[in-house]
Amino acid sequence: MNRKKNHAKKERAKSSSKRSAKFKIEEITGKVLLTREGYAFIIRADGKDDVFVPARKLRGALNLDIVKVAVKNRASGGHRQEGEVISIVERSTRPHTGVLHISGEQAWVITGTKNMPYDIAVKMTDELKNYKGYKVAAIVDEWPRSSQEPIGHVVDILGEPGENNTEMHAILTEFGLPYKFESKVEKEADKISEKISKEEISARRDFRSVTTFTIDPSDAKDFDDAISLKKLENNNWEVGVHIADVTHYVKPGGIIDKEAYERATSVYLVDRTIPMLPEKLSNKLCSLRPREEKLCFSAVFEMTDNAKIIKRWFGRTIIKSDYRFDYQQAQDIIENQKGPLASEVLTLHSLATILRNDRFKLGAIGFERPEMKVEVDSNGKPINIYQKISKESNWLVEEFMLLANKEVAKYIGEQKGNKKAKTFVYRVHEEPNIDKVEAFRSFIKTLGYNMKKTENARELSKEINSLLSTAKGKPEEGSIEIMALRSMARARYSTDNMGHYGLAFEYYTHFTSPIRRYPDMMVHRMLAHYLENGKSLVKSNYEEKCKYSSEREQLATEAERASIKYKMVEFMQDKVGEIYEGVASGITEWGVFVELDKTKVEGLVSLRDIKEDYFVYNEESLSLKGRKTNIIIKLGTPLKVKVIKANLEQKQLDFALIWE
């Protein structure tokens, strides 16, 4: 049944432990990233460059397995490190998805994902016979040398292939993410009382009489932050950033808390949200709905007209939101200078604008990569792809959330006198790696751009902003922004404060979204502990949770991107044969990725399918040059393409170049 089983067996048998004198051998440990073609890249545990391993040298290792690899470092010349798997340290427990095929008493999961080139033999059961042809999830248990394919077992029946729910659940399963709560978690949430006692109210600062409102997307179902504004007698402004007090309801170590930690984050797919907390909490108790009394944890600031902070206060509050704006409604007020609560909205907009300008003066980086939204109908079918535009109303909310996050982190993290800063959870973004920055400088030179040499990281951020501004509106803009992002470190959670480079903040945390991020719940609990003069908490316990939360966040991001890609490919299914204009968005030795101008949908032009010319790949300049035509294709080059194939299973579009 396996499409590649005979080939895989032969290739694994060829694997040899002979070592050439030309190579210096190094043993490393890393994680396997397997490709559809059968070869793999090993993500090294030490963070150094990936190692290439051909299919015949994988020794049965599969995607996300932890392996020990012998790496051949070339004595001279050559860019790519190549290796050979010595042993499988730990087999991944991440499920693979595919269609269940049954023949007699034998069963296989026929996989089609881009990271699994082999089908999986699974144990036949009476129950499985009822699901022939269904999409299922299976875990690989072993791949003995005597077997022509990996052997595993089915862990979930996902549904009929092609159905929207089936495919969305398959994406979540591929990334090891849940798609439903167990009944015990829902039942525990249902037990929580909605009543707020008089004792609870008296223990909190009361903001119910202060003008308060929320600004969220039009389709938002939970509102976890609100902003209040009050004019003080000294003519300063009191600005309150009010965050749903999730930890009042979710107690440490309880069933809901354990589930929230395991999930670590809400997941946002194209057509649905998979919440971190049950609906009773996320959409009801902790949602700051208008004209309802709600418990909050707040950051309150006294500010001048110039947005200078005079005082700050943190603590538990009770609020009653007066109005629920969506972003467009707030934007209309900003543009037309009139509407509900116009005076408050316009004042906050003025203060937010000053905060934003100050942040960029300090060196915050202004990445503005277009955010594309896929609109789906009630059945999950994609009907439109459009660009989500961020305007002043978005910035208004963003700047006050950033302010609260920054000031909470500063309050705890700032060393006071000779006292050591207490253990805390930070959101950190380290300064760029020098080698990556130099590689980025070299890359932009091939596109005709230059960046001045800089003395420090803050000067570098200003150079990057200048570069992005110069490239704005040009075909290569998107490619430059992507490569600039790749030169940056990835933001993560840590108990070590390293500042946030991209935002130009010395201190930063996540305080403002406890409904959808577990680290924010940790921050609320820690802040409450320290406000009551609690001792510094055990750092190692929180560092472990930071690492786990960062990993789960990355999985959620990858799942979100996979769902967007799936829906984009689905959107293009009935457009096979149509011709579009786009730009080269990625260059590899096997092809060029092309991003369509209007929708930003991306597809691949395979070099082996180009009959008109033979293109040679230049690794240093990330470009292709035709031997016959001397045509050069580099990132940002405008291209015209025809849609050839839309492969939903692999979430991939195939394009053909149109020659003119």
C-alpha positions in Angstrom: 0.0 0.0 0.0 2.8 2.4 0.7 3.7 4.6 -2.2 7.4 4.7 -1.2 7.9 1.7 1.0 10.1 -0.3 -1.4 12.2 2.8 -2.1 12.4 3.6 1.6 13.5 0.1 2.5 16.3 0.1 -0.2 17.4 3.5 0.8 17.6 2.7 4.5 19.5 -0.5 3.7 22.1 1.6 1.7 22.9 3.7 4.8 26.5 3.3 5.8 28.6 4.3 8.7 31.7 4.8 6.7 33.4 8.1 7.2 35.5 9.9 4.6 38.8 11.5 5.6 37.6 14.7 4.0 35.1 15.2 6.7 35.3 16.0 10.4 32.6 14.2 12.3 30.5 15.9 15.0 27.6 14.3 16.9 24.6 16.4 17.6 21.0 16.1 18.9 18.1 17.7 17.2 14.5 17.5 15.9 13.6 16.1 12.5 11.7 18.3 10.0 10.8 15.8 7.3 9.8 16.8 3.8 7.3 15.2 1.4 10.2 14.1 -0.8 11.6 12.0 2.1 14.7 14.0 3.0 14.9 16.0 6.2 16.5 19.0 8.0 17.6 18.5 11.6 16.9 21.5 13.9 19.8 21.4 16.2 19.3 21.6 20.0 22.3 24.0 20.3 20.6 26.5 17.9 23.2 26.3 15.2 22.4 26.0 11.5 20.1 23.1 10.4 21.6 19.9 9.2 20.5 18.2 5.9 19.9 14.5 6.0 19.1 12.6 2.8 16.3 10.0 2.9 18.6 7.0 2.8 20.4 8.2 5.9 17.3 8.8 8.2 17.2 5.3 9.5 13.4 5.4 9.9 13.3 8.8 11.7 10.1 10.7 11.1 8.9 14.2 11.5 9.5 15.8 14.9 11.4 12.8 16.2 14.4 13.7 18.4 17.5 12.1 16.9 21.2 11.8 17.3 23.0 12.7 14.1 26.6 12.4 12.9 27.4 15.6 11.1 30.0 15.9 8.4 31.6 19.3 8.5 33.4 19.9 5.2 37.1 20.7 5.6 36.9 23.5 3.0 34.2 24.9 0.7 30.5 24.0 0.7 27.8 25.7 2.6 25.5 23.0 3.7 26.2 20.6 6.6 25.1 17.1 5.9 24.5 14.3 8.4 23.3 10.8 9.1 21.0 9.7 11.8 22.8 7.5 14.4 19.8 6.7 16.6 16.3 7.8 17.4 16.3 9.3 20.9 12.6 9.9 21.2 9.8 9.1 18.8 7.3 11.9 18.4 3.8 11.4 19.8 2.3 14.0 17.4 -0.5 12.4 15.3 -0.4 12.1 11.5 -3.6 12.6 9.6 -4.8 10.7 6.5 -7.5 8.6 5.0 -8.2 5.1 6.4 -7.8 2.4 3.8 -8.8 -1.2 4.5 -8.0 -4.2 2.4 -9.2 -7.5 3.9 -7.7 -7.7 7.4 -5.1 -5.0 6.8 -5.4 -1.3 7.4 -3.4 1.7 6.5 -3.6 5.4 7.0 -2.9 7.0 3.6 -1.1 10.2 4.5 -1.1 13.3 2.3 0.6 16.0 4.5 3.8 17.7 3.5 5.8 16.3 6.4 4.8 12.6 6.0 5.9 10.8 2.8 5.0 7.3 4.1 1.7 5.6 4.8 1.2 4.1 8.3 0.2 0.4 8.9 -2.3 0.3 11.7 -3.8 -2.5 13.7 -7.2 -3.6 12.4 -10.1 -3.6 14.9 -13.8 -4.2 14.5 -14.6 -0.6 15.2 -12.2 0.6 12.5 -14.1 -1.3 9.9 -16.9 1.2 10.2 -14.7 4.1 9.2 -13.2 3.0 5.9 -12.6 6.1 3.8 -12.8 8.5 6.8 -10.0 10.9 7.8 -8.3 9.8 10.9 -5.4 10.6 13.2 -2.7 8.0 13.9 0.5 7.9 16.0 3.6 6.0 14.8 4.7 3.6 17.5 7.7 2.0 15.7 9.4 1.3 12.4 11.3 -2.0 12.7 13.8 -2.8 10.0 11.7 -5.8 9.1 8.7 -3.6 8.2 8.3 -1.8 4.9 6.3 1.0 6.5 6.0 2.6 9.9 3.5 0.9 12.3 1.1 2.8 14.5 -2.4 3.0 15.9 -5.5 5.2 15.2 -6.2 7.7 18.0 -9.1 9.7 16.6 -11.8 9.6 13.9 -11.9 13.1 12.4 -14.7 12.7 9.9 -15.3 12.6 6.1 -12.5 14.0 4.0 -13.2 17.5 2.6 -15.8 18.5 5.1 -14.9 21.8 6.8 -15.0 20.5 10.4 -13.0 17.5 9.5 -10.2 19.5 7.9 -10.1 22.1 10.6 -9.9 19.4 13.3 -7.2 17.7 11.2 -5.1 20.9 11.3 -5.4 21.1 15.1 -4.6 17.4 15.4 -1.5 17.8 13.3 -0.2 20.4 15.7 -1.2 18.6 18.8 -3.9 21.1 19.7 -7.3 20.3 21.2 -10.6 21.1 19.5 -13.0 20.6 22.4 -13.2 20.6 26.2 -13.7 17.5 28.2 -17.1 17.5 29.9 -15.5 17.7 33.4 -14.0 21.0 32.5 -17.3 22.4 31.2 -19.1 21.2 34.3 -16.5 22.8 36.6 -17.0 26.1 34.8 -20.8 25.8 35.0 -20.5 25.6 38.8 -18.9 29.1 39.0 -21.4 31.7 40.4 -22.2 34.8 38.4 -23.1 36.8 41.4 -20.7 39.4 42.8 -20.9 39.7 46.6 -21.0 43.0 48.5 -17.8 41.9 50.3 -16.0 41.5 46.9 -17.2 44.9 45.7 -16.1 46.6 48.9 -12.6 45.1 48.6 -12.1 46.7 45.2 -11.6 50.1 43.7 -14.9 51.1 42.2 -15.0 52.5 38.6 -18.7 51.8 37.9 -19.4 55.6 37.7 -16.4 56.4 35.5 -16.9 56.5 31.7 -15.7 53.2 30.3 -15.9 51.5 27.0 -14.5 48.6 24.9 -13.1 48.7 21.3 -12.9 45.3 19.5 -13.4 43.7 16.1 -17.0 43.7 14.9 -17.1 39.9 15.2 -15.5 39.6 18.7 -17.3 37.4 21.2 -15.1 38.1 24.2 -14.0 41.5 25.5 -11.1 41.2 27.8 -10.0 44.8 28.0 -11.7 48.2 28.5 -10.5 51.7 28.8 -11.9 54.4 31.2 -11.2 58.2 31.1 -11.8 60.8 33.8 -10.8 64.5 34.0 -9.1 65.2 37.3 -9.4 68.5 39.3 -5.7 69.3 38.4 -6.7 69.1 34.7 -4.7 65.9 34.3 -6.3 62.7 32.9 -7.0 59.5 34.8 -6.7 56.6 32.2 -7.8 53.2 33.4 -6.8 50.0 31.5 -9.2 47.4 32.8 -8.5 43.7 32.2 -10.9 40.9 33.0 -10.0 39.4 36.4 -9.8 35.8 35.2 -7.8 34.6 38.2 -10.6 35.6 40.5 -12.6 32.8 39.0 -9.8 30.3 38.0 -8.0 29.1 41.0 -4.4 27.7 40.9 -4.3 23.9 40.5 -8.0 23.5 39.8 -9.4 21.5 36.8 -9.9 24.7 34.7 -6.5 26.1 35.6 -4.8 22.8 34.6 -6.6 22.8 31.3 -5.8 26.4 30.6 -2.1 25.8 31.3 -2.1 22.7 29.1 -3.6 24.8 26.2 -1.5 27.9 27.2 -3.3 30.0 24.5 -6.5 30.3 22.5 -6.1 29.3 18.9 -7.5 31.3 16.0 -8.3 29.4 12.9 -9.9 31.0 9.8 -13.5 30.1 10.8 -13.4 29.5 14.5 -11.7 30.2 17.9 -10.6 27.4 20.1 -10.6 29.1 23.4 -8.2 28.6 26.3 -11.1 28.8 28.8 -14.6 27.4 28.6 -17.3 29.6 27.1 -18.9 30.3 30.5 -15.7 32.2 31.4 -14.4 33.6 28.1 -17.8 34.8 26.7 -19.8 35.5 29.8 -18.2 35.9 33.3 -14.9 37.5 32.1 -16.3 39.3 29.0 -16.5 43.0 29.7 -19.9 43.4 28.1 -21.7 46.8 28.2 -24.0 47.7 31.0 -22.8 44.7 33.1 -20.8 44.9 36.3 -17.5 43.1 35.9 -14.5 42.3 38.0 -11.2 43.5 36.6 -7.5 43.8 37.4 -6.5 47.3 36.4 -3.6 49.5 35.6 -4.6 53.2 36.2 -2.5 56.1 35.1 -2.6 59.9 35.9 -1.4 61.6 32.7 -0.8 65.1 31.4 -2.1 66.4 28.1 1.3 65.4 26.7 0.9 61.8 27.9 3.5 62.1 30.6 2.8 59.7 33.4 2.5 61.4 36.8 1.2 58.4 38.9 0.4 54.7 38.3 -1.7 52.3 40.3 -2.3 48.6 40.0 -5.1 46.6 41.7 -8.4 44.8 41.6 -11.5 46.8 40.5 -15.1 46.6 39.5 -16.3 48.4 36.3 -19.5 48.8 34.3 -18.8 49.4 30.6 -20.9 52.2 29.1 -20.4 51.3 25.4 -19.1 48.7 23.1 -17.4 50.1 19.9 -16.1 48.1 17.0 -13.0 49.4 15.4 -14.8 51.0 12.5 -17.2 52.9 14.8 -14.3 54.3 16.8 -12.5 55.2 13.6 -15.5 57.1 12.3 -15.5 59.2 15.6 -11.8 59.9 15.1 -12.2 60.9 11.5 -15.5 62.9 11.9 -15.0 64.3 15.4 -18.5 63.3 16.5 -20.4 60.3 17.8 -21.1 58.5 21.1 -18.5 59.4 23.8 -16.7 61.4 21.1 -14.9 63.6 23.7 -13.4 60.6 25.5 -12.5 58.7 22.3 -10.8 61.8 20.8 -8.9 62.6 24.1 -7.6 59.0 24.3 -6.7 59.1 20.6 -4.6 62.2 21.2 -2.8 60.6 24.1 -2.3 57.3 22.2 -0.8 59.2 19.2 1.8 60.8 21.5 2.6 57.5 23.1 3.0 55.9 19.6 5.2 58.7 18.3 7.4 58.6 21.4 7.8 54.8 21.0 9.1 55.1 17.4 11.4 57.9 18.4 13.0 55.5 20.9 13.6 53.0 18.1 10.5 50.8 17.9 10.3 48.9 14.5 7.3 49.6 12.3 6.6 46.3 10.6 3.4 46.7 8.5 3.2 43.4 6.7 -0.4 43.2 5.2 -2.7 41.0 7.2 -4.9 39.1 4.9 -8.3 37.8 6.1 -10.2 34.9 4.5 -13.9 35.5 4.6 -15.9 32.2 4.8 -19.7 31.5 4.6 -21.8 29.7 7.2 -20.4 26.3 5.9 -16.8 27.4 6.1 -16.4 27.8 2.4 -14.0 30.7 1.5 -15.8 33.4 -0.5 -13.4 36.3 -0.4 -9.8 37.3 0.6 -9.2 40.9 1.7 -6.5 42.9 3.5 -7.2 43.9 7.1 -6.3 47.6 7.4 -5.0 48.8 10.8 -6.1 52.4 11.5 -6.0 54.9 14.4 -8.7 53.1 16.3 -6.5 50.0 16.4 -3.6 52.0 17.5 -5.6 53.7 20.3 -6.3 50.3 21.9 -2.8 49.0 21.1 -0.9 51.9 22.7 -2.8 51.7 26.0 -2.4 47.9 26.2 1.4 48.3 25.5 1.5 51.0 28.2 -0.1 48.7 30.8 2.1 45.8 29.9 5.3 47.9 30.0 4.4 49.6 33.3 3.5 46.4 35.1 6.8 44.8 34.0 8.7 47.9 35.1 6.9 48.1 38.5 8.0 44.5 39.3 11.3 44.3 37.4 12.9 47.5 38.2 15.6 47.1 40.9 14.9 49.3 43.9 18.0 50.3 45.7 20.1 47.3 46.6 17.2 44.9 46.4 17.3 42.3 43.7 14.3 42.4 41.3 11.7 39.8 42.2 10.9 36.8 40.0 8.5 37.7 37.2 7.3 36.6 33.8 8.5 38.9 31.0 7.7 39.0 27.3 11.2 39.4 25.8 12.5 40.1 22.3 16.3 40.0 22.2 18.5 42.1 20.0 19.2 40.7 16.5 22.1 38.3 16.0 25.0 40.2 14.3 25.5 37.4 11.7 21.9 37.5 10.7 22.0 41.3 10.4 25.0 41.1 8.1 23.3 38.5 6.0 20.3 40.8 5.7 22.6 43.7 4.7 24.0 41.5 1.9 20.6 40.5 0.8 19.2 44.0 0.4 22.3 45.0 -1.6 21.2 42.5 -4.3 18.0 44.5 -4.5 19.7 47.8 -4.8 19.3 49.0 -1.2 21.9 49.9 1.5 21.8 50.2 5.3 24.5 52.2 7.1 26.7 50.5 9.6 25.5 51.1 13.1 27.1 51.4 16.5 24.3 49.8 18.5 21.0 48.0 18.3 18.9 51.1 18.6 20.6 52.8 15.7 20.0 49.6 13.7 16.2 49.7 14.4 16.1 53.3 13.0 18.0 52.1 9.9 15.5 49.3 9.4 12.6 51.7 9.7 14.2 54.0 7.1 14.7 51.0 4.8 11.1 49.9 5.2 9.9 53.4 4.5 12.1 53.6 1.3 10.8 50.3 0.0 7.1 51.0 0.8 4.9 50.5 -2.2 7.6 48.8 -4.3 7.4 45.2 -5.6 10.2 44.1 -3.3 8.6 45.6 -0.2 7.1 42.4 1.1 10.3 40.4 0.5 12.4 43.0 2.4 10.0 43.0 5.3 10.0 39.2 5.5 13.8 39.0 5.4 14.0 41.7 8.0 11.7 39.7 10.3 13.8 36.6 9.8 16.9 38.5 10.9 15.1 39.2 14.2 14.9 37.0 17.3 11.5 35.4 18.1 9.6 37.0 21.0 9.1 34.6 23.9 8.4 34.4 27.6 11.2 34.3 30.1 11.9 35.1 33.8 15.0 36.9 32.7 14.3 40.4 31.6 16.1 41.2 28.3 13.7 44.0 27.2 11.7 44.0 24.0 13.8 45.2 21.1 11.0 45.5 18.5 8.9 47.7 20.8 11.9 49.6 22.2 10.9 48.8 25.8 13.4 48.1 28.6 10.6 46.2 30.5 7.7 44.4 29.0 5.2 41.6 29.9 1.8 40.3 28.9 -0.8 41.5 31.3 -3.7 42.4 29.1 -5.2 39.2 27.7 -5.7 36.6 30.5 -8.8 35.2 28.7 -6.6 33.9 25.9 -3.0 33.6 27.2 -1.9 31.7 30.2 1.2 33.8 30.8 -1.1 36.8 31.5 -2.8 34.7 34.2 0.6 34.0 35.7 1.4 37.7 35.6 -1.9 38.6 37.3 -1.2 36.1 40.1 2.4 37.3 40.6 1.4 41.0 40.6 -1.3 40.3 43.2 1.2 38.4 45.3 3.7 41.2 45.2 1.1 44.0 45.8 0.5 42.2 49.1 4.2 42.3 49.8 4.8 38.7 49.0 8.3 37.2 48.8 10.0 36.6 45.5 8.6 33.4 43.9 10.7 30.4 42.8 12.2 31.3 39.5 12.8 27.8 38.1 9.1 26.9 38.4 8.1 29.9 36.3 10.9 29.6 33.8 9.7 26.1 32.9 6.2 27.5 32.4 7.6 30.3 30.3 9.3 27.8 28.0 6.2 25.7 27.7 4.0 28.7 27.0 6.3 29.9 24.2 6.3 26.5 22.6 2.5 26.3 22.7 2.2 29.8 21.3 4.3 28.8 18.3 2.2 25.7 17.7 -1.0 27.9 17.7 0.6 30.3 15.3 1.6 27.5 12.9 -1.9 26.0 13.1 -3.5 29.4 12.3 -1.2 29.8 9.3 -2.0 26.3 8.1 -5.8 27.1 8.3 -5.3 30.3 6.3 -3.2 28.4 3.7 -5.8 25.7 3.5 -8.6 28.2 2.9 -6.5 30.1 0.4 -5.9 27.0 -1.6 -9.6 26.1 -1.4 -10.5 29.6 -2.6 -8.3 29.0 -5.7 -9.7 25.5 -6.5 -12.1 26.8 -9.1 -9.6 29.2 -10.5 -7.3 26.6 -12.1 -6.3 27.8 -15.6 -6.7 31.5 -14.7 -3.8 34.0 -15.1 -2.7 36.4 -12.3 0.0 39.0 -11.7 2.3 38.7 -8.7 5.8 39.0 -7.4 8.6 36.5 -6.5 8.2 36.0 -2.8 10.7 33.2 -2.2 13.6 31.7 -4.2 14.9 28.2 -3.8 17.0 25.7 -5.8 13.9 23.9 -6.8 11.6 26.7 -7.6 10.2 30.2 -7.1 7.3 31.1 -4.9 5.0 33.7 -6.3 2.6 35.9 -4.3 -0.4 37.2 -6.1 -0.8 40.9 -6.0 -4.4 41.3 -4.8 -5.0 38.4 -2.5 -1.3 37.7 -1.4 -2.1 34.0 -2.1 1.2 32.2 -2.7 2.0 29.3 -5.0 5.1 27.5 -6.4 6.6 27.6 -9.9 8.7 24.4 -10.0 11.9 24.8 -12.0 11.6 21.3 -13.4 8.4 22.3 -15.1 9.9 25.3 -16.9 10.7 24.0 -20.4 11.6 27.4 -22.0 14.9 27.8 -20.1 17.2 26.2 -17.5 17.5 28.3 -14.4 20.6 28.3 -12.1 20.2 29.1 -8.4 22.5 31.6 -6.8 22.4 31.0 -3.0 24.2 34.3 -2.0 21.9 36.6 -3.9 18.8 34.4 -3.6 18.2 34.6 -7.3 17.7 32.5 -10.4 19.3 33.1 -13.8 18.2 31.6 -17.1 21.0 30.1 -19.1 19.3 30.8 -22.5 17.5 34.0 -21.8 19.7 35.6 -19.1 16.5 36.4 -17.3 17.1 37.1 -13.6 14.4 36.3 -11.1 15.0 37.7 -7.6 12.8 38.5 -4.6 10.2 41.2 -5.7 10.5 40.5 -9.4 7.1 41.0 -11.0 5.8 37.8 -12.7 2.7 36.6 -14.5 1.5 33.0 -13.6 -1.2 30.6 -14.5 -2.8 28.4 -11.7 -2.1 24.8 -12.6 -3.1 22.8 -9.5 -4.6 23.3 -6.1 -3.7 20.5 -3.7 -5.8 20.9 -0.6 -4.2 18.0 1.3 -0.7 19.5 1.1 -2.1 23.1 1.2 -0.1 23.9 -1.9 -0.8 25.8 -5.1 1.2 25.0 -8.3 1.8 27.8 -10.8 3.3 28.0 -14.3 5.2 31.0 -15.5 3.6 32.9 -18.4 6.3 34.0 -20.9 5.8 37.2 -22.9 
